[in-house]
Amino acid sequence: MGLLMSRCIAILVFLPSFFCSASVIKTSDLLVAPGQENILQASLAPLFNVMDFGVLEPTSSQVNLAPSFVFPGDDTVFGFATTSVSTSVSATDGVNAQGESIRTSQELKTTTNRELLSFSISGFTDLTGFSENRISLGSSALFVDFSNISVTSVSELLLSITFSEDESIEVIGESIEVIDQALFERSAVSVGAPIAINVLMLIAVLAVSIRKRRNI
């Protein structure tokens, strides 16, 4: 264990290292089902949340959300996550200047920034009288007006949302480990043949020798 510890080093380096990616434009679907328990569905649902029900009645699991007086008017407000932060760890193997095998581990902090750009109605079901002018777009929210629209348990509104997204990755920690080669080396072990096989081989050699002498 002492040898292993002497062969391993861990260096923590906190440097202001940043990697930025160019802004990417994405388009995803958001399904709004006002008469159902799960009011937001489809691929973009994880980035939206119900901030205000407006003219909609909250279901049993949503009664603790912000009341309608937080946002005046009849709009049902769906907030959009403009920023998210996540952490991860990556590891790469290589060789240093001394020819030693090393493993570099980095702790990464990824910050994602988004901006809502546009929307379009892909379709709707059982929302008679609904049109695109009932939806307005903010930088971080959608405002949908369901007033005077009959909403049933099968009503659905499918939106196509376009937004920009860019990421910045910060290296917040780094460790370098020298890998002990002894852990990976495997020496070949020679296994002696059983005595019985050696005896048989000796008998075979003697038999050949006797046969040769008789032929002479």
Disulfide bonds with the S-S distance in Angstrom:
none
